Amino acid sequence: MVITKRGLAIGATAVVLTTVAVTGAGIYLSQSQASLSESPKEVIDEVWQIIDRQYVDGTFNQVDWRAVRTEYLNRSYTDKEEAYKAIREMLKKLGDPYTRFMNPEEFKNMQIDTSGELTGVGIQLAQDEETKKLMVIAPIEDTPAFKAGILAKDIIVKIDGKTTEGMSVNDAVKLIRGEPGTSVTLTIQRGDKQVDYPLNRARIEIHPVRYSLKNTPTGNIGYIRLNQFSAISAQEMRNAIKKLEDQKVIGYVLDLRSNPGGLLYSSIDIARMWLKEGTIVSTVDRQGETDRQVANNSRITDKPLVVLVDGGSASASEILSGALQDNKRAALVGTQTFGKGLVQSVRGLGDGSGMAVTIAKYLTPSGRDINKSGIHPDVVIELTEAQRKELQMDRTKIGTPDDPQYAKGLEILKEEIAKQPGNNSASSSR
């Protein structure tokens, strides 16, 4: 698979709850060559053909895929809605929650998501592969969900009092999203407790990169927090690094905690800002063919780097952190990442609908398949429930000594700086 900027490569494991986005570790968006079709059966067959040609598992997860085609094309359909329902049934047979269908509205909303212009409550949602429960991947900072205290790994059991048992991600999104200013109540299960969270929907403007200069006893440190990999993330990251370089920092802390992913090519571009050479990520399809993305000698800085990760760091975040860890460019500090290592291709269909199909898995530079297992940090430091809640309720503490994972990251960075020839002591003066 060749990933180019002409297509849209999405690394989100999650679905942004203002729209239907795509679950998966890397997604390549291409336009279908089919013309606008009027027959409901045409779009069913179009979906079947895409799965037949591209699905990552040539056995279709032990499903007789040809028999499936016969079954669904022998039915009668009175309208597109019946066909759409049939398509979802057909894809469900694969047992792959990341291969899914989007009606025209959902597909359009997914494309809007990637622009970073959102409305809703500001959380990412995926269906747990084993329990099928609706799980929060991460709240987006400065959104109603974040401010209310919803956490990564929370389970949504009710939406406005309606149970989510057996509910698809698409149906959940329809219930949760809405006009800014309207309200929705999510019932969250966390451990043994269930809590209602009344939320007011809002228009969400996302700036994926935030940075600041930290004055420490060791010297000036650059702190960069990356919230998601959107279309503007790479440019904002480049600007942040260059401005911090101008301020003579001697090292960096890159915070990927609760970053659910986003555009795959954005993670590759950002990795190249830190790496001089080496593999960034490789993908393997059902023919065993590998596409490898590599650094291209375009790094901006070679100064010591520590990366903060946690259970909400997913997909494109795992691609970036895995690349930096395997190339020994950075030390990872925090907790095990989410564990999403599958690649989806998103296709626009002839009638304006769309679908995501799992076409490959991705591997870190050392060949690790992190699907379900995640990436293990070099230094593990867990937050207590109280600490996590405190940081969410007062986000000004994130990236400060009151943030235990950041504090540990700074300690590790100090050790790495001390190993540098000459210790960069001249760089620490202002």
N, C-alpha and C positions, 0 to 999 in steps of 0.2 A: 504494500500500500504506500503510495506516495502522498505525503501530506503537503499541500501547498496553500499559500495564502488566498488563492482564488476560491478555495473551498473553505468551509467553516469547520474547524476542528475544535470540538468541545470536550473539555476534560472534567466536567462536573459529574459527580456521582449523584447529584441531587436535582430535585425539581424545585425551582423557585416558585413559591406559592402565590405569586401574583399571576403567573401564567403556567403553562405546561412547558417545562424545559426537558432536557434529556438526561437520563441517568447513564452513566458510563465513564470510563476512564479516559477515553479519547474518541472524538467523533468527527468524522469527515463528512461534510455536507455537500452533496452534489445534486444537480437538478435532473429529474427524470426526463428522458427524451420522449415520453409518451405525450400524445396530444390530449386535450380535454376530452374525457370520455363521458358518454351519456349513459351507457349501460352499467348498472350496478355490478354486473359480473366482471366487467373489464377491470375495475379497480381491484377486485378480489384476486383476479388472475395476475395482475401486475404485482401485487404484494407477494403472491406465491412465487412468482418468477424471481423476484429479488432475493427471497430467502433461499430458493433453490440454487442460485448462482453464488451467493455471497456468504451464507451463514458459516460461522467459524467451525462448527462441528459437521463434518460430512455425513454423519449418521443422523443428524437433526435430533440429537439427544434421544436416540433409539426410537424415533417416530417414523412411521412409513409416510414420508412426505408426499409421495405420488398418490397414495390412497386419500390423503387429506384433500388434495386438489380435486379429485373425483367427487368426494363427498360434498364439498362446498360449491362446486360449479354445477352440480346436479340439482341444487335447490332453486327455488323461485324467490325472487326479491322484488318487492313492489316499489321500493325507493332506496336512496343512498343510505339512509339511516339503518335500514335492515342490513345492508351490505357492510356498513361499518361495524355493526354489532357482530356480524359473522367473522369479519377479519380479526377482531379482538379475540373471539373464541378460537379461531384458527391459530393465532400466534401463542395463545395461552398453552396450547398443546406442547410447545417447545420447552415449557418450564423455565423460561428465561425472562425475568422481570425487566431486563434492559432492552429486550427486543419488543418494540411496541408501536402501536399505530396512533396517529394524531389526525383528528378531523381538520378541515380547513382552518377553523378558528384557532384550534390548539396549535397547529403548525405555524400559523402567523404569529401567535403569541410567543412561541419558542424563539422565533427569529428576532422578535422585539427584545426578548430577554438578553440575548447576546450583546445588544447595544448598551446594556447597563442602565436603561431607562425603565424603571419598574413602578408598579403600583401594587399595594397589598400590605401584608403584615411583616414581610421580611424574614422568612425562614426558608431553608432548603429541606425538602422532604424526599425520602426514598422508601420503598417497600423492602422490609427485611427479607432477605432471600429464604430464610428458614422458617420464621414465624409468620411471614406475610403481613406483619403489623406495620402501620405507618410510623416511620421513625424520623425524628428531626436529625439532620446531619449537622447543621449549625445555624444559629441566628445571624443575620447580617447586622453589623454594628449600626447604631443610630437609627434603628427601626423599631416599630411598636413591639415586636416579639422580643427583641434584645432588651429593650428598656423594661419590659414586664418580667424578665428573668427566665425566659424559656432557655433550656440548655441543650447542647448536643446530646444525642442518645435518648432524649425524651420520647415517649410513645404517645401519639395522639389517639385517644380512645373514643372521643366524641367531638363532633363539630356542631355547635348550636344544639346540643342535646341529642344529636343523631349518632348512633354507634358507627364506628368505622370498621367494624368486623366484616371482613369480606369485601371491603370497599377498595376500588382501584385508586391509584395515584391520580389519574385523570378526574375521577369523580370527586375526590377530596379537594383537588384544586378548584373545581367549579364551585364548591361550597365555600371555600375559604376566600377566594379572591372576590373583589367587588369594587365599587366606586369609593374613592377617597372620602373619608368622613363617616362612612357607614361602619357598623361594628360586627364582630363575630367573636364567639366564645369557643375557645379550644379547651377541652378537658384533657389534661396531661397526666400520664402515669409515669412516676419516677420512683423506682423501687416498689414498695408496697403501698405508696400513697397516690391518690388521684386529686388533682387540684384544677379548678376552673380558672382560666385566664381570659378575661374579657379584653379584646383588642380592638382598637380603632384603626381601620385601614387608612393608608396614607400613600402619597406619591413619594417614591424613594429615589433619591439622587445618590448614586454610588460613586465615590472616588476610591478606587481600589487600593491606592498607595498613600500611606501617610508616613512621614519621616520627621525625625528631630535629632538635634545634636545633644548628646549627653556628656556633661562634664564630669569626669570621674577622676579619682586619684591616679589612675593609670594614664589618663590623657583623654582627649576628645574621642568619643565613640559615636558612630552613626547607627541610629535605630530606625529600621524600616519595617512597617507593618503592611503586609499584603493581604487584602481581604478576599479577593477573587481574581481570576484570570480572565478579564474582559478584553474587549477590543482595544481599550486604551491603557491597559496595565503595563505593557512593555514600555511605552513611551513615558508614562509616569515614573516607572522604575528607573529608566535611564536618566531622567531629569533629577530624581532623588539622589542617585549615586553621584552624579556629576556635581551637584550642589554641595553634597557632603564632602566630596574630594576637595572642592575649593576651600572648605573649612578645615582642611588638614586633619581629618580623622585618622586614627591609627588602627581601627578595626571596626567591624560591623556586627550587629545582631539583626538577623532577618526573621521576622515573626510570621509564621504560616499557620498559627493555631486557629482552629475553626474556619479555615479556608477550604470550602468544599470543592474547589476546582474551577473550571471554566474552559477557556479556549486553549486547546492543546498547543497550537503554534505559539501562543503567548508564553507558555511555560518554557518552550524550547528557546525562544528569543531571550527570555530572562536568564535562563541557564547560561547562555553564551556571554552574557554580561559578566559572569563570575568565572567562567572556565576558559582557559587558553586553548586547551585541546582535550580530546577524549570523547567517548560516546556519551550521549545524553539519554537516549531511550531507543529501544528497538521494539518492533512489533512483529508478531508471527501469525500468519493466516492459516487457513485449513490446508493449504498446500505445503505448509512449512516454510513458505517464503518469508524472508526477513527484510524489513525496511529499517534502516539505521539512521538516526539523526545524530550529528556530531557537532562539537564545538568548532568554530572556524577562525580562531585567533583574533576574536573581536572583543575580548574581555575589557572591561573598563578599569577594573582594579584587581590587584592580587593581594590585598591586605587581608589579615586574618578574619575569618567569618564563623559565626555560630548561628545555627538555625533552630528556632523553637517550633516544635510540632506537638500535636495531641490527637485525640480520637476524632476530632472534627476536621483534621487535615486529610483531605481526600483527593484521589484522582490526579489532576494536574499538579496539586501540591505534592503528591507522592512522587510524581515524575521528577519534579525539581529537586526535592529533598533527597531522593534516591540517587540522582545524578551527582549532586554535590557530595553526598556521603561516599559513594563508590569510587569517585575520583579523588577522594581524600582532600577535597577542597574545603570542607566545613565539618564541624562537629555538630551532631544533632542532639538537642536537649529537650526533654519533656516526656511524653508518653507515646505508646504505640499508635501509629496512624490508622486511618479507617480501614484500608485494605480493599481497594477497587482497582483491578488491573485488567479490565476488559475494554476493548475498543469498539465503538459503534460508528456505523456510517448512517448519516441521516439523508434520506432521499425525499425530494419533492415528487409527489405523484401527479398523474395526469389531470386529476380533477381538483387540484389545489390542496389536497390533503398531504400527509407526509408520514414517514415511518422511520424508526431507528432500528437497525439490525446489527447485532453483534457480529463483527467480521474478523476480529483478531484479539489477541491478548498482548499486553505490553510487558517488557522485561526491563529491569534496571540495567545499567552498564555491566554489572558483574553477572548478569543472567538471572537475577532473582525474579520469580513470579510472585508478586506480593498480593495477588487476589485473595481476599478473606483474611490473610495473615498480617497484612500491613507492613510498615517499615518500623524497625525497632531502633529507638534513639541510642546514641553512644552513651549518653548519661540519662538515666531515668529519674524523674522527679515527679511524683504524683501530687495533685492538689486535693485537699479535703473538700467535701461538699461545701463547707462554710467558706473556704477560700475562693472556690469558683463563684459562689453566689456574691461574695464581697466584690470581686473583680467585675462581675456583670452589673451590679447595682451602682458601682462607682468606677466607670471605665477610665477615669483619669489616673487610676492606680496601675492600669495595664502598662507594662514597659517601664516600671519604676521599682525601687527597692522593696515596695510593698507587694510586688508580684513575684512569688517564690521561684517560678520557672525562669523569669527574666533575670532575677538575682543570681541564680545558678549559672545561667548562660553567660552573664557578665564575668562570673568567677572563672569559667572555662576559657572565655575569650582572653582574660588577663594572662592566663597560663600560656595561651597560644602566642600572644604578643611578646611575652618574655622570651620565647624561643626564636624570635626573629633576629637576623643579623643586625647588630647595632641597636636593636630594641626600638628603632624609629623614634628615639627620644627627641630628636629635633622636631619631629612632626607634631609633638604634643604641645608645643608652645604656641601662644596666640599673639 
